[in-house]
Amino acid sequence: MISAAKIAAVASAMTAKIARFIPMSRRAFPAAILMSLAAVPSASAQDASNWDGQAHSAARLIAGATGKNHDTAFWRAGIEIRLDPGWLTYWRDPGDSGAPPIFDFSGSENVKSVTVLWPAPERFPDGAGGNSIGYRNHVILPLHIVPMEGAKQTALRLKLEYDVCSNICIPVESNLLLNLNGDGAEDAAIARAEIRVPRPVALGQRARTEVKREGAQAGQGAAAENADQHREPLAILGVHRQPGDAHDRVLVDVEAPAGAPVDLFVEGPTPDWSLPLPQQGAADGAVRHFEFELEGLPPDTKAEGAALILTAVSGDDAIEVTAHLD
């Protein structure tokens, strides 16, 4: 990209050459044209920011196409993180150890809102007898960006803080900049990441859900569309609380294709809830039984009526269910 300073220098030199051959009364016209070129902002739309390499990881922003959610138009982008073999980073709920990423978009220009989407994570042993929740090798966190004004230049600035862990955990920070116009070339990669974002369903919903992702709607993902249309049913059938010795227990029944691996994650209604990871017990055909103790609540908080967010993951499919405790 040519900088504004370089454009100005070229404009000045060309103006001087023109002045040697054009009478004084006519010099102002070419000079004005060239100086207006020098005043054009150097920012232009990008497909991706530069990689910001850190210890055992690197991060960048990538740009996609436009999308629409009901009546709100947005621009699709993503946070792409690469990790060295054997290293991982964390989901929005890190599990028994670690910390979730922190996103600061406050330095952005012409940005009304940014929504971060979370692809389905994995469970990892944390080396201390517990389990962490996150990603290994490579992940794209899709972003939906609503601009203040669609006709103006939009600059997405992100201060990203995230942990990378292996035998030790290292906090890292990246400062990323991406200029957007809703026509980035990384839309297919972002659409593939959106397929991995858990789809919201109701508690007890067993029927196959036909979901057509924004990426497929934009013509970017025939594979995405096919993956959605041919999914086997995945459902959270029920959530029940039972009295326990030290703490009450919560039992969750998850239906998944027979023989397929399935995992379950649970979050409280606010980030200060720190619920244990559910443990899988005996299976009853396609129904898997999970349970966890109802501990890790904020002080003076009652469990009755609390809205839990349950995320079930099985193979390439994932669902998210909100269930209220009885």
N, C-alpha and C positions, 0 to 999 in steps of 0.2 A: 504494500500500500504506500503511495506517495504521500509524504507528510505535507502539511500546510506550509511549513517553512521552506521546503524545497520548491513547492509551487510558486511561492512568493519570489524566491531567488530567480527562478526561471523567468517569471513574468517581468521582473525588473530588468534582466539582461535583454530580453526581447524588446521591451519598451525602448531601451537605449539604442538598440540597433535600428528600430523603426524610426526613431527621432532623427537619425542621420539622413534619411531619405525623404521624409514627409515635411512639408512646410509647417511652421509653428501653428498656424491657425487650424490645422487638421490633426495635430499630434494627440489631442485629448481623446479622440474616439478610440483608437486602438489601445491606448493606455487604460482607458476605463474598462474595456472588455477584458484585458489581461488581469487587471487588478480584481475584477469581480470573480474571475476564476480562482485567484489566490484566496478569496474569502470563502470559498465553498468548504464546508466542514470536511475534515479528513475521514470522519466516521462513515462507514458504509456497511451494508448488511453482510454478515458472515455466516458460514456453515458451522464453524466451531471456533472456540477460543483456543489459545495456546494451552498445551498441557502444563500444569503446574506440578512438577515432580517433587515429592516429599520422601521421607524415609519409608521405603517398601511400598509406596503407592504413588499414584499420580491422578489428578482430577482435571476436568475441563467441562465447559458448557458446550452443548450442541444445539443447533437450531433445526426446527421442523416447519411444517406448514400451518395454515390456519385451521381452526376447528370451531365448533359451535355447540354450546350447551344450553338447550332451550332457546332463549332469545339473546344470550350473551355470547358474543364472538370472542375468541381468545387465540393466542399464538402458542404453538406447541414448541417446547424446548426440553432439555434434559440435563441432568448432572451425571456425567460419566466418570466412574472411578475404576481404575485398574489397580489390582493388588498383586504383590509378589506371591509365588507359590507358597502355601502354608500360612498365609496371612489373611485376616478377615476384618471386616468392619461391621457396624451395628445397625440394626433396625430401629424404628421409632421407640420400641420397647426392647432394651438390650438384654433382658433376662436377669440371671443371677449376678452378672458382673458386667462391667463396661459402661459406656455412656452413649446416648443417641447423638446423631449429628445435630449441629446447630447451624441454622441458616440465617444470614443477615443480608436482606435485599435492600436495605434502607438507602444505599447510594445509587439506586437505579434511577433512570430518567424516563419519564412518560409511562410509568408503570402504576396502575391502580391496585392490582392485587396479583399475588403469585400463590398458586396451589401446588403443593408437593404431593405426588402420588408415590405409593410404596409397593413395589413388587413383592410377591410372597417371599418370605425369608426361610432360612433353615435353622435348625437347632444344632448347637455345637457343644461338646464338653468343654468346660472352662478351665480344666486342670486343677480345680480346687473342690471337686465333688459336686459342682453344680453345672448348669448349662447356660450358654449365651444364645442370643438370637441375632442373626445377621446374614451377611453375604460374604462369599469368598470369590477369588479370581477376578470377577468383573461384574459391575452392576450399573444400570442406568436408572436413575430416579426421574421419571417424567415430570415435567412442569407444565402447568396451564397458566398463561400470563395474560391478564386483561389489561390492555393499554388505556391510558387516560384519553388519548385521541388517536384514532387509527391512522390518520394521515401524517402524524409526526414521527420523527426518528425516535426509536426506542432503544435504550441501552440498558441491558440487564447486568447489574453489578452484584456479585455475590462474595461475601466473606463466609467461607465454609470452614467450620471446625469439626473434625471427626477423629475418632480413635482408630488405629490399626493395631491388631493384636496377633501374636503368635505365642511364644513362651512368655513374652512381656507385652505390655501395651504402651503405645507411643501416641500421644496427642499431636495432631498435625493441623496446620492451618493453610488454606489456599485462598488467594484473592483472584477472582476471575471476572472477566469482562466480555460480553457478547453483544454485538449490535444486531438488532432483529428487524425484519420486515414481513415476517409470516411466510417466507418462501425459501426456507433452509433445506439443504440437501440430505439432512440426517433424519428425515421423517420416518423412513422405513424402520430404522433402528429404534426410534422412540415408540413407534406403533408396536413393535415386538415386545418392548418392555411393558407397554400398557396391557398387553395380553396377560402378563403375569400379575397384574394388580388384582387383588381379590374383588370379585363382583358382589355387590350387596344383594342379599336375599333375606327373606323373612324366616323367622324361626319356624321350623317344621316344614318348610317348602321342599318337596321331594321331586317335583316335576322337572324335567329337563328345561333349562332356561336358554332360550335363543337370544343371544346377545351379539349385536353387531357393533364392534368397536369403532371409535372415531377414525382410527387409522384405516380400517376397511372402508368406511364411508368416504374417506378422502381418496380412495383408489390406491392406497399405499400398501395394502396388506391382504391379498387373496388368501395367503396362508393364515393370517389372523382371523379372517372371516370363517375359513373352514374349521380352524381349531375351535372357535366358539360354537359353531353349528353342530359339531360332532362330539361334544363333551358328554361323558357319562354323568349321571346324576351324582351330586355331592350335596349333602344336607346335614344340618344340625337339627336333630329331631326334638330334643328336649333338654332343659336345664333345671335341675332340682337341688334343693339344699337339704342336708340331713344333719342332725345334731352329732357332734363329735366330742371327744374327751377335752382337749384344750381349745380346739376351734371347731366350728361347724365345717362340714365338707360340702363341696359343690360337685355334683355328678352331671356329666355332659354326654349325651349319646350322639355319635356322629355316624352317618351312613355314607359309605364310599364303595366303589366297585370292589367286588370280592377279590381278595388277594393283592390289591393295590396298597402301597404304603400310604399312611395318613398321619398327619400331625395336627396338633391343636395349640393355639396360643390364646391367652386371655389378657385383657386390659381393663382397668377400672375406668370410671367416668371422667377422671382427671389424672394428670400425670403424677400426682403425689401418691396415688395408689401403687403398691408394689406387690402384686399377687404372685404366688408361686407358679411355676410352669406346670400345666396339667400333666399327669402321668397316665399312660395308657394301661388299662387292665385287660381282662379277658374280652374276646370278641364273640359276638353272637351272629354268625354269618357275615352279612355285609355291615352290621352295626358294630361299631367300636365304642367301648366305654372308657371315658376319661374321668379323672377326678383330681381335685386339688383342695387344700385346706384354705379356709377363708381367713387368711392372715395378711398382714402388710397393709392394712387400712390406715388412713390418716387418723390422728388422735380425735376422739369424740365424734367419730363418723359411724353412722348406722348402715348396716348392709341392706336392710329391707328397702326394696324398691329401687336399689341402685342399678343403673344401666351398665351392663358389662358388654364389651366388644369382643366377640369370639371370632377368631380367624382359623379356618380349617384349610389345610393344604394337602392335596393328593396328586402326585405326579405333576402334570402341567396345569392342573385346575386349582383354583382357590376361591373361597367364598368368605364373606364377612357378614356376621349376624349380630344384631343388637338384641340382648335379652335382659329383662328385668328380673332381679332376684325376688323370690317370694318370701 
